[in-house]
Amino acid sequence: MALAVAERWFEYRTVGDGVTFIWEPHVTEFMRCNIWHVRGRDLDLLIDTGMGMCSLKRAIAALLDKPVLALATHTHFDHIGSHHEFTERLAHPAEAEILAHPTGENTVAAKYVDGDAITALPRPGYDVASYAVPPAPATRLVEEGDVVDLGDRAFEVFHLPGHSPGSIGLWEAASGVFFSGDAVYDGDLLDNCYHSDVPDYIATMERLRGLPARVIHGGHCPSFGRERMIALIDDYIAGRRAPGCPSESPEG
C-alpha cells in the first residue's frame, strides 16, 4: 500500500522547566527519537535531532530566537539526522568520527531503516531506500565533567558508555532535570549494537542509580521520575547478571 505524504513531519509541545519536546509522529515508535529543546538566556540547546528526513530547523523556527547548540547524546541515525542543519555541534570524542563520516553501518541505519521505518512520506517521491545521514563534524567535543552553559542554565556532561561508547547525558543539578539519551528510557534498552558493551552498560546503570534526578527525559518513550528510573535500572542490571545472560556485547 502506497504511503500518503505527511502534512506535518514534526510536532512539539512544552513540558515545563523551559523544555520543549519535539517528535516525528510518522516515524515508527521503535525508531522515534525524542528531540529536546532547552531555552537559555544566551543560547538554546537541542538535544538530538531525529531522523533528518525533513528540515528540523525550518519546522521549529518559531522556537529558535538565539544561537543553537546541537548536542548528540550518541551517533545512531535516529538521533543525528538533522545535525548538519546547525552550525554548532557537540559530541563525545569516542563518536566524533561517526558524526563526521556517517555510514549505514556505523550509525546502525543499515540494520534498522527500511520500508517499515515510516508511516507516511516526508515529501512526494521520497524513497526510504535512499536514506542516509549527512556528515556533520563536531565543532566542540564534550567529555565527562564538561559544562554546557546557556547563560542562565548549566548542564554537566555525564559520559554513559554501554549503549554506545560515546553516549552522554546532561545533568542540571539546580532543577533536577536529567537528559539521559539512550542510556536509560522507559522501554526496551538496547545493548546489542555493534559497538555496545554490556559491562560498561551495567557500570553506567550503577552510577545513575544514585543520581537525585527529579525528571528524566530519555532518548525514547515518555519522561519519568526518579522512582521509575531506579526500577528500570534495577531490572536491567538483574537481567544482565542473571545466569545465561551475556557479559559481552552480543555482536562484534
C-alpha positions, 0 to 999 in steps of 0.5 A: 500500500502506497504511503500518503505524504505527511502534512506535518513531519514534526510536532512539539509541545512544552513540558515545563522547566523551559523544555520543549519536546519535539517528535516525528509522529510518522516515524515508527515508535521503535525508531522515534527519537525524542528531540529536546529543546532547552531555552537559555538566556544566551543560547538554546540547546537541542538535544538530538535531532531525529531522523533528518528526513525533513528540515528540523530547523525550518519546522521549529523556527518559531522556537529558535530566537538565539544561537543553537547548540546541537548536542548528540547524546550518541551517533545512531541515525535516529538521533543525528539526522538533522545535525548538519542543519546547525552550525554548532555541534557537540559530541563525545570524542569516542563518536566524533568520527561517526558524526563526521563520516556517517555510514549505514553501518556505523550509525546502525541505519543499515540494520534498522531503516527500511520500508517499515521505518515510516508511516507516511512520506516526508515529501512526494517521491521520497524513497526510504531506500535512499536514506542516509545521514549527512556528515556533520563534524563536531565543532566542540567535543564534550567529555565527562565533567564538561559544562554546557552553559546557556547563560542562565542554565548549566548542564554537566556532561555525564559520559554513559558508555554501554549503549554506545561508547560515546553516549552522554547525558546532561545533568542540571543539578539546580532543577533536577532535570536529567537528559539521559539519551539512550542510556536509560528510557522507559522501554526496551534498552538496547545493548546489542549494537555493534559497538555496545558493551554490556559491562560498561552498560551495567557500570553506567546503570550503577552510577545513575542509580544514585543520581537525585534526578527529579525528571528524566527525559530519555532518548525514547518513550515518555519522561519519568521520575526518579522512582521509575528510573531506579526500577528500570535500572534495577531490572536491567542490571538483574537481567544482565547478571542473571545466569545465561545472560551475556557479559559481552556485547552480543555482536562484534 
